[in-house]
Amino acid sequence: MERNLPHITSSNCTKKMTFCVMADSRNESVALPMQHLRLALRMFGGADEAVRKLLDGTGLCQRDIEDPHLELPASALLTICDNVADMLGQDWFLNLPILWSTDAHSELGLAMRASPDFRVAIDVMSEFAHCRWPIIHLERRDDPRNIIISIGLLIAASQQNRQFAMCVAFLSFQSIAKSILAHGVDAIRYEFEGAPPPYVARLSELFSGKIFWGHDRAAIVIPRDLALQASPMASPTLFTALVKELRKISAAKGQPQPLISRKVSVTLDNVTSGRLDATDVAQTIGISRRTLERRLRAEGTSFRQLSNESLKQRIESALLDPSLTAENMAENLGFHDASSLLRASRRLLGASLSQLRRKARAGQSAA
């Protein structure tokens, strides 16, 4: 079955999803993984005096950093960022590409690269970014042309540290995008808040895509026509295992489990050719079909109900295109022939295609 996911045909199908909302959105005691700090310390060559200056004011010492179970309070991270900026300048992190490399993002980065395609990788990031960076808040919006990921911080930070965090977040996304996409990385837009920093020229050299400053909110704008590119590291078995692990991590951090019905609806609405069955959708989401059906029942719905709602929207949207014949529509919507589509339209919408087309055109004229 053909599975084309990069374009929402209906103008009223824009989806907005918010993830990573924490109970206390300004809790600076939230803990972060220590791997990034350990990687960053390599630039100091392990010199005791340099490490001491770096950790000044955090309450941490060299022995703490060597503890594999230690997590870093967000407040300590900001202090470390200020210390290293005082020592090396605001652009210190530009000398540390390890901070945004694919290796630095453990389960999250590997799950994105093991995804079947780029759109699913974006889905994984949208849902699980907080597992890697619990201080990050993501808000995703899909429109007919782009997938837009707005990014904000859940902790209070200086403008210098906000810019550092957004730069690393954007560069991290770009590194994973480059590992998946065979072409089109340069079509991705990166929109930063506020005025450009003193190191903007050097930063620009690191981006394949276009960067812009002066926006009210930081965002990554991804053309939807990139979404179907398959990942060279796609692995269904590894992907399923990693998504399960990310869900465990998310639950351990007290994050609410997102509604599976919402994820199913978004997946179905994003199809532009053919149709997906429950097995296809379950695989895309990263769970088994049995789990999908069980969780939908728990939410008071079913795959058939959600599939029918999505199909109704797609039929109504297709009717707005006067160039599409019934045969064209049937093919695009995954029916064997126009007769099958006609029966479906009567069942779902209570009218024939010609009646529905006249109604749709009348609505356009009135608008």
C-alpha positions in Angstrom: 0.0 0.0 0.0 1.3 3.4 -0.9 1.9 5.7 2.0 2.4 9.4 1.2 2.5 11.6 4.2 3.9 15.0 3.4 0.8 17.1 2.5 -2.5 17.8 4.1 -5.0 18.4 1.3 -7.8 20.0 3.3 -7.4 23.6 4.3 -9.2 23.0 7.6 -7.0 20.1 8.7 -4.2 22.2 10.3 -3.1 20.3 13.4 -1.6 21.9 16.5 0.1 19.7 19.1 1.7 20.8 22.4 4.2 18.6 24.2 6.4 18.7 27.2 4.2 21.0 29.4 5.5 20.5 33.0 3.5 20.9 36.2 5.9 23.7 37.2 7.1 25.4 34.0 9.7 27.5 35.9 11.2 24.8 38.0 14.9 25.3 37.8 15.6 22.2 39.9 14.6 20.0 37.0 17.4 17.5 36.3 19.2 17.0 33.0 21.5 14.2 31.8 25.2 14.7 32.5 26.5 13.4 29.2 26.7 16.8 27.6 28.7 18.3 30.5 31.1 15.4 30.5 31.6 15.8 26.7 32.1 19.6 27.1 34.7 19.1 29.8 37.0 17.4 27.3 37.8 20.8 25.9 39.6 21.6 29.2 41.8 18.5 29.0 40.8 17.5 32.4 42.8 20.3 34.1 41.7 20.5 37.7 41.9 24.3 38.0 39.8 24.8 34.8 37.2 22.3 36.0 37.0 24.0 39.4 36.4 27.4 37.7 33.8 25.8 35.5 31.9 24.3 38.4 32.2 27.4 40.7 28.8 28.2 42.3 27.2 24.9 41.3 27.9 23.0 44.5 29.5 20.2 42.2 33.0 18.9 42.2 35.1 16.7 40.0 34.0 13.6 41.8 30.3 14.4 41.3 30.9 14.5 37.5 32.4 11.1 37.5 29.2 9.6 39.1 27.3 7.9 36.3 24.0 8.2 38.1 24.2 12.0 38.7 21.8 14.3 37.0 22.5 18.0 36.6 20.1 20.6 38.0 19.0 23.2 35.4 20.1 26.0 37.7 23.6 24.5 37.8 23.6 24.2 34.0 23.0 28.0 33.7 25.8 28.7 36.2 28.2 26.5 34.2 27.2 28.3 31.0 27.9 31.7 32.6 31.3 30.5 33.9 32.5 29.1 30.6 31.3 32.2 28.8 33.4 34.3 31.2 36.4 32.1 30.6 36.1 31.6 26.8 33.6 34.1 25.4 29.9 33.9 24.4 30.7 31.8 21.4 32.4 29.0 23.5 29.9 26.3 22.4 30.8 26.8 18.7 34.1 25.1 19.4 32.2 22.1 20.7 30.4 20.4 17.8 30.1 17.3 20.0 27.3 19.1 21.8 25.0 18.8 18.8 26.3 15.7 17.2 24.0 12.7 16.8 26.0 10.8 19.4 25.1 13.3 22.1 21.4 12.5 22.0 21.3 8.9 23.1 17.9 7.2 22.9 16.2 10.1 21.3 18.6 10.7 18.5 18.9 7.0 17.8 15.1 6.6 17.7 14.9 9.5 15.2 17.5 7.9 12.9 15.9 4.5 13.2 12.5 5.9 12.1 11.1 4.8 8.8 11.2 8.3 7.4 11.8 11.9 8.2 8.2 12.7 9.2 8.2 9.9 11.8 11.5 11.2 13.1 9.9 14.6 13.6 7.0 12.9 15.4 9.5 11.2 17.7 11.2 14.5 18.5 7.9 16.3 19.0 6.8 13.7 21.6 10.0 12.8 23.4 12.3 15.9 23.3 11.7 16.4 27.0 13.3 13.0 27.7 16.6 14.4 26.6 16.1 18.1 27.4 13.4 18.5 30.1 13.9 22.2 30.1 12.7 22.5 26.5 9.0 23.1 25.5 7.9 22.2 22.0 4.8 23.3 20.2 4.1 21.7 16.8 1.8 23.0 14.1 1.3 21.3 10.7 0.0 23.4 7.8 -0.4 22.5 4.1 3.2 23.5 3.3 5.3 23.2 6.4 5.8 21.4 9.7 6.5 24.1 12.3 8.2 23.3 15.6 8.2 26.3 18.0 10.8 25.9 20.8 10.9 27.7 24.2 12.6 27.2 27.5 10.8 26.1 30.6 13.2 27.9 32.9 14.2 31.5 33.4 17.5 32.3 31.6 19.5 35.3 30.5 19.3 36.3 26.8 22.9 35.0 26.4 21.9 31.5 27.7 18.6 31.5 25.8 20.5 32.1 22.6 23.0 29.4 23.5 20.2 26.9 24.2 18.4 27.7 20.9 21.6 27.5 18.9 22.4 24.0 20.3 18.8 22.9 19.8 18.7 24.0 16.2 22.2 22.6 15.4 21.2 19.3 17.1 18.1 19.0 14.9 20.2 19.9 11.8 22.7 17.1 12.6 19.9 14.5 12.8 18.2 15.9 9.7 21.5 15.6 7.8 21.8 12.0 8.9 18.4 11.2 7.4 17.8 13.4 4.4 19.5 12.8 1.1 18.6 16.3 -0.1 16.7 19.3 1.1 18.5 20.1 4.3 19.2 23.6 3.0 15.4 24.2 2.6 14.8 24.1 6.4 14.4 27.5 8.1 15.7 28.3 11.6 14.0 31.3 13.2 15.6 32.8 16.3 14.3 35.2 18.9 15.6 38.7 19.3 18.6 40.4 17.9 21.5 38.4 16.5 24.5 37.7 18.9 28.0 39.0 18.3 29.0 35.6 16.9 26.2 35.5 14.3 28.6 35.3 11.3 30.4 32.3 12.6 27.1 30.7 13.6 25.7 31.1 10.1 28.6 29.1 8.7 27.4 26.1 10.6 23.9 26.0 9.2 23.1 24.4 5.9 19.6 25.9 6.1 18.6 29.6 6.3 18.7 31.3 9.7 16.6 34.4 10.6 16.6 36.7 13.6 14.1 39.0 15.2 11.2 36.6 15.7 9.0 36.6 18.7 9.5 32.9 19.2 12.2 30.4 18.1 11.0 27.9 15.5 12.2 25.3 13.0 10.2 25.4 9.7 10.4 22.2 7.7 8.9 21.9 4.2 6.4 19.0 4.1 7.9 17.7 0.9 10.9 16.5 2.8 8.8 14.3 5.1 8.7 11.1 3.0 12.4 10.7 2.6 13.4 7.4 4.1 16.0 7.1 6.8 19.1 5.2 5.8 19.2 3.8 9.3 15.5 2.7 9.3 15.0 -0.4 11.5 11.5 -1.4 12.5 12.8 -3.6 15.4 15.2 -1.1 16.8 12.7 1.8 16.3 9.9 -0.1 18.2 12.3 -0.9 21.1 13.6 2.6 21.4 10.1 4.2 21.4 9.1 1.8 24.2 12.2 2.9 26.1 11.5 6.6 25.6 7.9 6.0 26.8 9.4 4.4 30.0 11.7 7.4 30.5 8.9 9.8 29.9 6.7 8.1 32.4 9.5 8.0 35.0 9.8 11.8 34.6 6.1 12.2 35.3 5.1 13.2 31.8 1.5 12.4 30.9 1.1 9.9 28.1 -0.2 11.7 25.0 -3.6 10.6 23.7 -3.1 7.8 21.2 -6.3 8.9 19.4 -4.8 12.3 18.6 -1.7 10.7 17.2 -3.8 8.3 15.0 -5.8 11.2 13.7 -2.8 13.2 12.8 -1.2 10.2 11.1 -4.4 9.6 9.1 -4.9 13.2 8.1 -1.4 13.4 6.8 -2.0 10.7 4.1 -2.3 12.1 0.6 -2.4 8.9 -1.5 -4.1 5.6 -0.6 -5.2 4.7 2.9 -3.5 3.3 6.0 -5.0 0.4 7.9 -4.6 -0.1 11.7 -1.4 -2.1 11.2 0.2 0.6 9.1 -0.7 3.3 11.7 0.5 1.2 14.7 3.9 0.7 13.0 4.2 4.4 12.2 3.5 5.3 15.8 5.8 2.6 17.1 3.4 0.3 18.9 1.7 -3.0 18.1 -1.7 -3.2 16.5 -3.1 -4.9 19.6 -1.8 -2.1 21.9 -3.2 0.5 19.5 -6.7 -1.0 19.6 -6.5 -1.4 23.4 -5.5 2.2 24.0 -8.1 3.6 21.6 -10.8 1.6 23.4 -9.6 3.1 26.7 -10.0 6.5 25.2 -13.6 5.7 24.1 -13.0 5.5 20.3 -11.8 3.0 17.7 -9.6 2.9 14.7 -12.6 2.5 12.4 -14.2 5.7 13.8 -11.1 7.8 13.5 -10.4 6.4 10.0 -13.9 7.3 8.9 -13.6 10.8 10.2 -10.3 11.3 8.4 -11.8 9.9 5.2 -14.8 12.2 5.3 -12.4 15.2 5.5 -10.3 13.9 2.6 -13.4 13.4 0.5 -14.7 16.8 1.2 -11.4 18.4 0.4 -11.0 16.4 -2.9 -14.5 17.7 -4.0 -13.2 21.2 -3.9 -10.8 20.4 -6.8 -12.9 20.7 -10.1 -10.1 18.9 -12.1 -10.5 15.7 -10.2 -12.8 13.1 -11.7 -14.5 10.4 -9.6 -12.0 7.9 -10.9 -9.1 10.3 -9.9 -10.6 10.7 -6.4 -11.1 7.0 -6.0 -7.4 6.3 -6.8 -6.1 9.1 -4.6 -8.3 8.0 -1.7 -7.4 4.3 -1.9 -10.6 2.8 -3.5 -10.7 0.2 -6.2 -13.0 2.2 -8.4 -15.4 5.1 -8.5 -18.4 2.9 -7.5 -16.6 2.0 -4.2 -16.0 5.7 -3.5 -19.6 6.5 -4.3 -20.8 3.9 -1.7 -18.4 5.3 0.8 -19.6 8.8 0.3 -23.2 7.8 0.8 -22.3 5.8 3.9 -20.2 8.5 5.5 -21.7 11.7 4.2 -25.2 10.7 3.3 -25.1 12.0 -0.3 -23.7 11.2 -3.8 -20.5 12.7 -5.0 -22.3 15.0 -7.4 -24.5 16.3 -4.6 -21.5 16.8 -2.3 -19.6 18.6 -5.1 -22.4 21.0 -5.7 -22.6 21.7 -2.0 -18.9 22.2 -1.7 -18.8 24.6 -4.6 -21.8 26.5 -3.2 -19.9 26.9 0.1 -16.8 28.2 -1.8 -18.9 30.7 -3.6 -20.6 31.9 -0.4 -17.1 32.3 1.2 
